[in-house]
Amino acid sequence: MLSFQIKKLDIFQSYFFGRVEFRNDEYKVNIQNQRRGKVLKLPFPYESKKEKMIVRITGENDLFVEDYLTFYGDSEWLEIDSDEITYFLADNQDKLDTIEIVDS
């Protein structure tokens, strides 16, 4: 499992943009609706035997949202395209602190 700590997450018109930390490295994150389908891209090369991965965003008091997204390899940012996650963030953005990616 990959675990990213959310450092900052701001809402814009129809998406969220911010910064996350993974193993002492900081990356940009973009979370938006499914214009391209359910998409996951990581900010570094990653080998996975799975085509789809669970993306879970967690926070205080056992609050969480998750979706099953297609893994499209690497990008310069952590990219998450999911209607379910985007809509949940709109109501709970300040209560969430971790993005987990499960590929097993």
N, C-alpha and C positions, 0 to 999 in steps of 0.2 A: 504494500500500500504506500502511496505517495501522500504526504501530508504537507500542505501549504498553510502558513499562518497569514491571515488577512491583516495587512498593515493599514490599508486605506481602501475604501470602496465608495465612490461617489456615483450618484445617479445623474444621467443626462437625459435627453428626450426619450429615448426608447432603449437605452442600454446602460450598463454599469462599467466604470473604468476605475482602475486603482493599482495598488501594488500588493504583492504577496512575497513572503520569504520562504525559501526552501533550502535547508542545509546551509544556512548563513549567507545565501545568495538571494538578492532581491530581483524580482521580475515584475513586469507589467501584467495586468490581467484585464481581459475584456469579456463581459458576459452580456449576451444579447439574445433576442428571440431567434427562432428557427428559420431565418430567411434561406439558409443553405441546407436545411435539414438539421438533425441533431448531430452536432459536431463537437469533438474535443481535439485540441491541438496543444502540445506541451512546449514550453520554452527551451527545450533541450532535446537532443536525440534520446530516444527511449525505445528499446526493443520489447515488444509485447507479442505473445502468441494469440492474444484475443483480438478480435475485430471490434468488439464493443466493451466498454468499461462502465462501471458504476461511478458516477460523480456525485458526491455527497457534500453538502455544506452544512456545518453544524455550529451550534452556539449554546448560549446559556439555557439552563433548565431543560436539557434534552431536546431542544429545538433543532429540527433538521429538515432538509429537503434533499431529495436525490432523484436522479434520472439516469437512464441507460443510454449512453452516447457512443456513436461510432468514432473510433480513434483514427485520426487522419495524419498522424506523425507529428513532426515538430514545426514550430513557427518561432517568430521572435518574441511572442507573448504567450501566456496561458490564455487560450481561447475556449470559451464554453458557449455553445449555441443551444439553448433549451428554453422553450416557452415556460415549462413548469418551474424551472429554477429562476428565470427572470421575473415572473409574476410573483413568486414567493419572496424574492429579494425586495421587490417594491414595497411590501408590507413589513419586512423584518430586517432590513439592511443593517441597522445598528446593533442587532442582537446576535449576529453571526461572526465567528472568528476563525474558522478553519475550513479549508477545502480539502477533501480527501478523494483520492482516485484509487479505486480498487480494481485490479485486473486479474484477480484469482478467483 
